[in-house]
């Protein structure tokens, strides 16, 4: 006899049952809207203001335009009574670290408690949030079972499908990125794969277990973090040698198997955070990782290195840093997005302020109120024209479109341009130019 849970996919497809996405941020909202083209969807978020915006077809994260909401069978809500109508729950809440770099599980555990209150026999719960291996089954599942008084495997199914959304990337969209799925048993795996298969055109990869899927996600960004940390360490070494790192990497990149990474500030909600989840779990098990931790330390100290280098350049021109004024162009964690979470540019701002340098910040993408609330930094809409140095910190298209003389015209005599992303060539116009 076929188990009733095998009907979940078909019932969702027939719109006899509803799918819910919990957490409507950079990951959750695109996911919910994509599913809403195929299924009846409930978009749930605890932030009432954000819910109000989405009801008006506005993306609070400013990643999606109004067209993304068209033909979407979705109800946005913060009501538990509405959430209770769903039978297939997907959790896409953030998983940050606290000020001590320890995983902050409050959002995902809170979401687990919420779902537990509305969970019914035959339901599915799938997590997309980045966690350490074991978190879904060891930390989240007990809350689901406690709140619902139901048993996983017997009364409901559990799964994990790591998010792979890349904010600001208009070519690699959600639907065009291969999706990893996993389930607590074979039955769950097959149903979850079929549901995701309705929206993912690039294909579905079925992981052998939930822990494998969790581990795959956390090492994706840890690998990238380590590669960038190597580039950053090279940048610090080559700076002492007076060698241009970009020229070295360009030359080395002519070999067919050389991996092309670049030095830079590593922030955001993935690369700068995920390795700490793996570190945390590893230490719980009695192993102190050396390579991962070393990479994190290098990347975390890059703002201090850059600030010190700029101050040295200013002093080399006979200027007192406490009398200097610097403009930082860009504060989002990456180019062409409004996301300021875990921005290392904010750390650079603090480091320069520590040298008593006067610092202005501008960014055409960042929300001024968010920046003020998160970092206490006032965004300057229009730059002045009396800076001693300009730091181009983010490779926004707006900055790429500018001529290098634009920045020279913002500065006084003996101008210094710090080009962290290597957007420009070393100018022959009397400007001191430095890049990582």
VOLO-18165 format. One line per 2 residues: number of its first residue (from 1); their letters; for each residue x, z, y of C-alpha. Coordinates in pm, 1 decimal, decimal comma. Layout:
NUM = A = X:Z:Y ~ ... .
REM end
This chain:
1 = XX = 0,0:0,0:0,0 ~ 137,4:-94,9:343,5 .
3 = XX = 200,7:198,5:576,2 ~ -15,9:201,6:885,9 .
5 = XX = 292,3:221,9:1110,6 ~ 381,2:-131,7:1004,6 .
7 = XX = 81,1:-244,6:1208,9 ~ 232,2:-113,6:1535,0 .
9 = XX = 389,0:-442,8:1642,9 ~ 74,6:-642,6:1572,7 .
11 = XX = -150,3:-387,9:1745,6 ~ 72,7:-399,2:2053,1 .
13 = XX = 69,7:-777,7:2046,5 ~ -311,2:-777,8:2016,0 .
15 = XX = -321,2:-531,1:2307,0 ~ -505,4:-281,8:2089,9 .
17 = XX = -233,2:-28,2:2167,9 ~ -20,6:31,2:2476,0 .
19 = XX = 353,6:53,0:2530,3 ~ 492,5:301,0:2785,0 .
21 = XX = 823,6:301,9:2968,6 ~ 928,6:642,3:3102,4 .
23 = XX = 1165,6:625,4:3399,4 ~ 1127,9:323,0:3628,1 .
25 = XX = 1468,6:283,4:3784,6 ~ 1729,6:6,8:3751,7 .
27 = XX = 1673,4:-6,9:3374,9 ~ 1313,1:100,8:3325,8 .
29 = XX = 1131,9:-116,2:3578,9 ~ 1273,5:-456,1:3468,8 .
31 = XX = 1213,0:-352,1:3107,9 ~ 852,3:-247,5:3176,1 .
33 = XX = 773,8:-567,0:3365,8 ~ 925,3:-784,1:3094,3 .
35 = XX = 722,4:-609,6:2823,6 ~ 412,0:-638,0:3045,6 .
37 = XX = 426,2:-1015,3:3008,5 ~ 348,5:-965,7:2636,7 .
39 = XX = 185,2:-623,5:2596,8 ~ -33,3:-374,7:2781,3 .
41 = XX = 218,8:-144,2:2950,2 ~ 212,3:194,6:3118,1 .
43 = XX = 494,6:243,4:3367,5 ~ 553,4:618,0:3402,5 .
45 = XX = 770,9:794,3:3658,0 ~ 755,9:1148,6:3795,8 .
47 = XX = 834,5:1026,8:4149,0 ~ 498,3:970,2:4315,7 .
49 = XX = 651,7:785,3:4611,9 ~ 820,6:534,3:4381,7 .
51 = XX = 495,8:484,8:4189,3 ~ 319,3:407,0:4516,6 .
53 = XX = 579,1:142,8:4603,2 ~ 555,3:-24,4:4263,7 .
55 = XX = 178,7:-41,1:4287,8 ~ 242,5:-251,7:4598,3 .
57 = XX = 482,1:-474,3:4400,2 ~ 788,7:-324,2:4566,6 .
59 = XX = 1098,9:-233,3:4367,2 ~ 1241,0:94,8:4505,5 .
61 = XX = 1584,0:-11,9:4373,2 ~ 1558,1:-344,0:4558,6 .
63 = XX = 1671,1:-540,7:4255,1 ~ 1344,7:-727,5:4190,9 .
65 = XX = 1123,6:-926,9:4424,1 ~ 743,4:-936,1:4427,2 .
67 = XX = 734,8:-1234,6:4189,0 ~ 864,8:-1012,2:3909,3 .
69 = XX = 535,6:-819,2:3919,5 ~ 317,2:-1128,9:3879,5 .
71 = XX = 118,7:-1170,9:3557,4 ~ 232,5:-826,5:3442,7 .
73 = XX = -27,3:-625,3:3249,6 ~ 99,3:-290,4:3371,4 .
75 = XX = -36,8:34,4:3510,0 ~ 200,5:247,5:3717,5 .
77 = XX = 133,1:619,8:3697,9 ~ 270,6:974,1:3702,6 .
79 = XX = -31,1:1108,5:3511,1 ~ 7,4:1261,5:3165,5 .
81 = XX = -352,4:1168,8:3084,4 ~ -268,6:802,2:3136,5 .
83 = XX = 61,2:833,3:2947,7 ~ -128,3:979,2:2652,3 .
85 = XX = -298,4:641,2:2603,7 ~ 29,3:486,0:2484,2 .
87 = XX = 155,7:469,8:2126,6 ~ 504,0:318,3:2174,1 .
89 = XX = 721,6:517,5:2415,8 ~ 1050,6:392,9:2560,9 .
91 = XX = 1271,5:637,7:2753,4 ~ 1485,5:487,6:3030,6 .
93 = XX = 1572,5:788,2:3245,5 ~ 1921,6:838,2:3395,5 .
95 = XX = 2191,8:1033,7:3211,8 ~ 2441,4:1143,9:3480,0 .
97 = XX = 2721,5:1399,0:3476,4 ~ 2731,6:1711,2:3691,9 .
99 = XX = 2999,3:1811,9:3943,1 ~ 3218,1:1934,0:3652,7 .
101 = XX = 3191,9:1596,7:3473,5 ~ 2971,2:1751,7:3205,2 .
103 = XX = 2673,2:1547,3:3077,1 ~ 2353,2:1638,4:3260,1 .
105 = XX = 2079,3:1604,3:2999,8 ~ 1801,3:1750,2:3214,4 .
107 = XX = 1631,0:1412,2:3281,3 ~ 1632,0:1298,4:2917,2 .
109 = XX = 1533,9:1638,9:2782,0 ~ 1257,8:1660,1:3043,2 .
111 = XX = 1130,8:1318,3:2935,5 ~ 1139,4:1431,5:2571,6 .
113 = XX = 924,5:1734,3:2651,8 ~ 680,7:1516,3:2844,1 .
115 = XX = 643,9:1270,1:2557,0 ~ 612,7:1555,0:2309,3 .
117 = XX = 303,8:1675,4:2494,3 ~ 127,2:1339,4:2444,4 .
119 = XX = 274,0:1228,7:2109,4 ~ 28,0:1137,3:1833,6 .
121 = XX = 49,9:1054,7:1464,0 ~ 175,9:700,9:1410,8 .
123 = XX = 351,4:679,7:1750,5 ~ 703,9:550,6:1818,9 .
125 = XX = 964,7:696,1:2056,8 ~ 1268,4:486,2:2150,8 .
127 = XX = 1550,6:597,9:2380,3 ~ 1747,5:354,2:2597,8 .
129 = XX = 1941,8:606,4:2808,3 ~ 2317,3:619,3:2747,2 .
131 = XX = 2408,5:931,2:2548,8 ~ 2676,3:1055,1:2308,9 .
133 = XX = 2632,2:991,6:1935,9 ~ 2386,5:1244,2:1795,7 .
135 = XX = 2202,2:1321,4:2118,6 ~ 1880,4:1140,5:2020,7 .
137 = XX = 1842,4:1319,1:1687,3 ~ 2009,8:1651,5:1766,4 .
139 = XX = 1895,5:1720,6:2124,1 ~ 1588,2:1506,6:2196,3 .
141 = XX = 1412,4:1498,9:1859,7 ~ 1372,1:1879,3:1827,5 .
143 = XX = 1189,5:1883,2:2162,1 ~ 959,7:1601,0:2053,1 .
145 = XX = 875,7:1787,5:1732,7 ~ 836,4:2126,2:1901,4 .
147 = XX = 605,2:2002,8:2177,7 ~ 395,6:1780,4:1951,3 .
149 = XX = 404,6:1992,3:1636,1 ~ 461,0:1665,1:1451,0 .
151 = XX = 739,9:1568,7:1212,1 ~ 965,3:1265,8:1257,2 .
153 = XX = 949,3:1024,6:965,4 ~ 630,7:1177,8:842,5 .
155 = XX = 411,8:1165,3:1155,9 ~ 601,2:947,2:1404,4 .
157 = XX = 902,4:717,8:1426,8 ~ 1221,2:745,6:1629,7 .
159 = XX = 1461,8:481,7:1754,7 ~ 1747,2:407,6:1993,0 .
161 = XX = 1814,6:78,8:2174,7 ~ 2089,0:104,0:2436,6 .
163 = XX = 2023,6:-58,0:2773,0 ~ 2253,1:-340,9:2878,2 .
165 = XX = 2112,7:-425,1:3220,0 ~ 2377,5:-526,1:3473,4 .
167 = XX = 2252,7:-455,7:3829,2 ~ 2308,0:-741,4:4069,7 .
169 = XX = 2370,9:-994,7:3791,8 ~ 2118,9:-1276,8:3831,0 .
171 = XX = 2256,4:-1484,6:3542,8 ~ 2272,1:-1221,7:3265,9 .
173 = XX = 1913,1:-1104,1:3282,4 ~ 1751,1:-851,7:3049,6 .
175 = XX = 1601,8:-1122,7:2830,2 ~ 1931,2:-1312,4:2795,6 .
177 = XX = 2142,6:-1020,2:2671,3 ~ 2158,2:-950,6:2296,5 .
179 = XX = 1981,8:-622,7:2215,9 ~ 2096,2:-351,8:1975,6 .
181 = XX = 1812,7:-164,4:1803,5 ~ 1804,8:120,6:1553,7 .
183 = XX = 1548,2:340,9:1384,1 ~ 1517,6:661,1:1185,6 .
185 = XX = 1433,5:455,0:874,8 ~ 1408,9:90,3:766,9 .
187 = XX = 1040,1:71,6:852,9 ~ 1102,0:193,8:1208,4 .
189 = XX = 1398,2:-42,3:1248,9 ~ 1193,2:-348,4:1154,6 .
191 = XX = 900,3:-263,1:1382,0 ~ 1122,8:-180,4:1678,3 .
193 = XX = 1317,3:-503,4:1625,9 ~ 994,7:-706,8:1627,9 .
195 = XX = 867,9:-541,7:1946,6 ~ 1192,1:-602,6:2135,7 .
197 = XX = 1217,0:-948,2:1982,7 ~ 908,9:-1049,7:2182,7 .
199 = XX = 1104,0:-1030,1:2511,1 ~ 1471,7:-1067,8:2416,3 .
201 = XX = 1563,2:-1434,8:2379,7 ~ 1931,3:-1373,8:2303,9 .
203 = XX = 1863,4:-1207,8:1970,5 ~ 1839,5:-863,8:1810,7 .
205 = XX = 2122,2:-675,0:1640,0 ~ 1999,8:-414,8:1390,8 .
207 = XX = 2237,0:-119,3:1382,7 ~ 2260,9:75,3:1057,4 .
209 = XX = 2168,9:406,8:1221,3 ~ 2073,9:567,1:1550,1 .
211 = XX = 2419,1:727,3:1579,8 ~ 2590,7:389,3:1537,4 .
213 = XX = 2377,0:241,3:1816,0 ~ 2450,2:539,1:2043,1 .
215 = XX = 2822,5:512,6:1974,5 ~ 2825,9:136,9:2033,8 .
217 = XX = 2676,4:183,9:2379,3 ~ 2906,0:461,9:2491,1 .
219 = XX = 3223,8:279,4:2385,2 ~ 3124,0:-46,1:2559,0 .
221 = XX = 3180,1:110,9:2898,5 ~ 3458,5:341,3:2781,3 .
223 = XX = 3657,5:33,7:2675,3 ~ 3608,0:-125,7:3016,1 .
225 = XX = 3701,9:200,8:3186,5 ~ 4028,8:215,5:2994,5 .
227 = XX = 4118,9:-145,6:3069,0 ~ 4060,2:-94,4:3440,9 .
229 = XX = 4259,1:230,5:3435,6 ~ 4556,3:36,0:3296,0 .
231 = XX = 4524,8:-210,7:3584,0 ~ 4505,2:77,4:3832,2 .
233 = XX = 4815,5:239,1:3687,6 ~ 4995,6:-93,5:3712,3 .
235 = XX = 4883,8:-122,0:4076,1 ~ 5038,9:216,5:4152,9 .
237 = XX = 5362,5:124,3:3975,4 ~ 5392,4:-221,6:4129,9 .
239 = XX = 5317,5:-83,5:4476,0 ~ 5632,5:128,7:4446,3 .
241 = XX = 5822,3:-183,4:4345,9 ~ 5687,2:-389,1:4632,3 .
243 = XX = 5524,0:-635,6:4391,2 ~ 5176,3:-783,0:4446,7 .
245 = XX = 4964,4:-677,7:4147,3 ~ 4724,0:-970,8:4183,8 .
247 = XX = 5014,9:-1216,1:4160,9 ~ 5143,6:-1040,3:3849,6 .
249 = XX = 4800,8:-1052,1:3683,6 ~ 4756,4:-1416,0:3777,5 .
251 = XX = 5087,6:-1501,8:3614,2 ~ 5020,2:-1290,6:3303,2 .
253 = XX = 4671,1:-1439,5:3276,8 ~ 4818,6:-1776,9:3189,1 .
255 = XX = 4867,3:-1647,9:2834,5 ~ 4566,9:-1730,5:2613,9 .
257 = XX = 4510,0:-1376,9:2482,9 ~ 4569,8:-1177,8:2802,1 .
259 = XX = 4257,1:-980,2:2895,0 ~ 4163,0:-1039,0:3256,7 .
261 = XX = 4081,4:-712,4:3432,3 ~ 4151,1:-612,0:3792,0 .
263 = XX = 4238,4:-282,3:3960,6 ~ 3975,8:-111,8:4174,8 .
265 = XX = 3743,0:179,1:4233,3 ~ 3540,0:266,0:3924,2 .
267 = XX = 3205,8:421,4:4009,9 ~ 2842,1:362,8:3928,9 .
269 = XX = 2616,1:504,1:3663,5 ~ 2787,5:346,4:3358,9 .
271 = XX = 3162,6:288,2:3352,4 ~ 3242,8:593,3:3563,1 .
273 = XX = 3006,0:819,4:3366,7 ~ 2972,4:712,1:3002,2 .
275 = XX = 3325,0:811,4:2891,3 ~ 3247,1:1172,3:2985,0 .
277 = XX = 2963,6:1172,7:2730,3 ~ 3203,6:1072,0:2455,2 .
279 = XX = 3461,1:1325,1:2579,4 ~ 3198,7:1600,6:2578,3 .
281 = XX = 3090,8:1536,4:2218,7 ~ 3447,1:1495,6:2099,5 .
283 = XX = 3548,8:1832,4:2244,8 ~ 3245,7:1995,7:2082,5 .
285 = XX = 3383,8:1873,7:1751,3 ~ 3727,0:2020,5:1823,0 .
287 = XX = 3915,2:1705,2:1920,5 ~ 4062,5:1657,9:2267,2 .
289 = XX = 4076,9:1283,1:2338,0 ~ 4399,5:1174,8:2508,3 .
291 = XX = 4359,8:805,0:2586,6 ~ 4000,7:826,9:2717,8 .
293 = XX = 4075,5:1131,7:2932,1 ~ 4393,4:977,7:3069,1 .
295 = XX = 4204,4:666,4:3174,4 ~ 3936,9:872,5:3345,8 .
297 = XX = 4198,0:1073,0:3536,8 ~ 4368,3:758,7:3664,0 .
299 = XX = 4043,6:600,9:3780,9 ~ 3918,9:922,4:3940,4 .
301 = XX = 4232,9:959,4:4149,9 ~ 4231,7:605,6:4289,7 .
303 = XX = 4050,7:702,5:4613,8 ~ 4327,5:954,5:4688,0 .
305 = XX = 4597,1:694,6:4616,0 ~ 4435,2:436,6:4846,5 .
307 = XX = 4382,2:688,1:5126,7 ~ 4743,2:803,0:5108,0 .
309 = XX = 4867,2:443,4:5115,0 ~ 4659,4:360,6:5423,0 .
311 = XX = 4781,0:671,5:5604,2 ~ 5140,6:575,7:5521,2 .
313 = XX = 5081,8:228,6:5664,3 ~ 4941,2:379,7:5984,8 .
315 = XX = 5230,2:623,9:6017,0 ~ 5470,9:335,4:5957,3 .
317 = XX = 5329,7:176,5:6271,1 ~ 5401,2:490,4:6469,0 .
319 = XX = 5039,1:602,9:6472,0 ~ 4913,6:958,1:6428,9 .
321 = XX = 4638,5:949,9:6161,1 ~ 4438,6:1213,8:6349,4 .
323 = XX = 4412,6:968,9:6640,2 ~ 4321,5:673,0:6421,7 .
325 = XX = 3986,2:511,9:6357,7 ~ 3910,8:327,0:6033,7 .
327 = XX = 3617,9:114,2:5921,9 ~ 3518,5:105,0:5553,5 .
329 = XX = 3314,1:-205,0:5471,2 ~ 3096,2:-138,7:5166,6 .
331 = XX = 2981,8:184,3:5001,3 ~ 2770,0:69,1:4705,6 .
333 = XX = 2932,1:111,2:4365,5 ~ 2962,1:-267,1:4314,5 .
335 = XX = 2900,5:-594,5:4492,4 ~ 2559,4:-728,5:4594,0 .
337 = XX = 2356,8:-423,2:4488,8 ~ 2204,8:-131,6:4679,9 .
339 = XX = 2301,6:125,6:4415,3 ~ 2519,0:401,6:4562,8 .
341 = XX = 2522,4:633,6:4260,4 ~ 2866,4:778,1:4188,3 .
343 = XX = 3024,8:558,0:4453,9 ~ 3399,4:612,2:4467,1 .
345 = XX = 3396,8:467,2:4818,7 ~ 3238,3:795,2:4926,1 .
347 = XX = 3540,2:972,5:4773,3 ~ 3769,4:741,9:4970,0 .
349 = XX = 3578,8:835,4:5285,8 ~ 3632,5:1205,2:5208,7 .
351 = XX = 4001,7:1153,6:5136,1 ~ 4058,4:979,2:5469,7 .
353 = XX = 3861,6:1248,6:5650,8 ~ 4096,8:1496,5:5486,0 .
355 = XX = 4380,2:1333,2:5684,0 ~ 4172,5:1384,8:6002,8 .
357 = XX = 4110,5:1010,7:6030,5 ~ 3789,6:909,0:6207,5 .
359 = XX = 3594,5:692,8:5962,6 ~ 3297,3:459,2:6007,9 .
361 = XX = 3112,3:298,8:5715,5 ~ 2894,7:-8,7:5711,1 .
363 = XX = 2715,4:-185,9:5426,4 ~ 2445,9:-455,2:5444,7 .
365 = XX = 2301,7:-355,7:5105,6 ~ 2298,5:25,5:5106,7 .
367 = XX = 1997,3:219,5:5228,7 ~ 2119,7:429,3:5527,3 .
369 = XX = 1886,4:719,0:5446,7 ~ 1997,7:731,2:5083,6 .
371 = XX = 2363,4:731,9:5189,3 ~ 2301,9:1008,2:5441,6 .
373 = XX = 2109,5:1216,8:5187,1 ~ 2353,4:1163,8:4899,3 .
375 = XX = 2688,9:1179,3:5080,3 ~ 2622,9:1301,7:5433,2 .
377 = XX = 2761,8:973,4:5567,1 ~ 2600,5:791,2:5857,5 .
379 = XX = 2593,9:414,5:5805,7 ~ 2706,8:221,2:6112,9 .
381 = XX = 2490,5:-86,5:6151,4 ~ 2719,1:-268,5:6394,5 .
383 = XX = 3096,4:-203,6:6372,5 ~ 3297,7:-121,7:6683,1 .
385 = XX = 3598,2:-324,6:6799,2 ~ 3859,2:-50,8:6835,3 .
387 = XX = 3965,5:25,8:6479,1 ~ 4321,4:82,3:6369,5 .
389 = XX = 4242,3:-35,1:6017,4 ~ 3963,0:-187,8:5812,8 .
391 = XX = 3911,0:-126,6:5440,3 ~ 3705,3:-392,5:5260,9 .
393 = XX = 3596,3:-181,2:4964,9 ~ 3317,6:-384,9:4800,5 .
395 = XX = 3308,1:-757,8:4726,0 ~ 2966,7:-823,6:4879,7 .
397 = XX = 2891,2:-1192,2:4930,4 ~ 2840,1:-1112,4:5298,8 .
399 = XX = 3207,4:-1012,1:5321,8 ~ 3325,1:-1310,4:5118,7 .
401 = XX = 3156,6:-1534,6:5372,8 ~ 3354,8:-1380,7:5659,7 .
403 = XX = 3678,3:-1522,2:5792,1 ~ 3972,2:-1282,7:5779,4 .
405 = XX = 3996,4:-1308,7:6157,1 ~ 3656,2:-1140,2:6176,6 .
407 = XX = 3820,8:-817,5:6066,6 ~ 4121,8:-870,5:6293,7 .
409 = XX = 3885,4:-893,6:6589,3 ~ 3745,9:-549,7:6500,8 .
411 = XX = 4089,0:-390,5:6539,6 ~ 4332,3:-294,8:6813,1 .
413 = XX = 4703,8:-375,6:6820,7 ~ 4903,7:-354,5:6497,0 .
415 = XX = 4595,2:-404,7:6278,7 ~ 4587,4:-307,1:5908,8 .
417 = XX = 4355,0:-472,4:5656,8 ~ 4314,8:-303,6:5316,8 .
419 = XX = 4150,6:-553,0:5080,8 ~ 4061,8:-352,8:4767,9 .
421 = XX = 3896,6:-644,0:4587,4 ~ 4153,9:-908,0:4678,8 .
423 = XX = 3898,8:-1124,1:4860,2 ~ 4143,8:-1273,7:5108,5 .
425 = XX = 4490,0:-1419,7:5111,3 ~ 4779,6:-1247,0:5284,4 .
427 = XX = 4730,9:-1370,4:5644,2 ~ 5003,7:-1510,3:5864,8 .
429 = XX = 4851,7:-1379,7:6183,5 ~ 5035,9:-1059,2:6262,9 .
431 = XX = 4806,5:-840,3:6056,5 ~ 4942,2:-593,8:5800,9 .
433 = XX = 4766,6:-677,6:5475,7 ~ 4757,7:-461,9:5161,4 .
435 = XX = 4560,5:-486,2:4839,0 ~ 4563,7:-310,6:4504,6 .
REM end
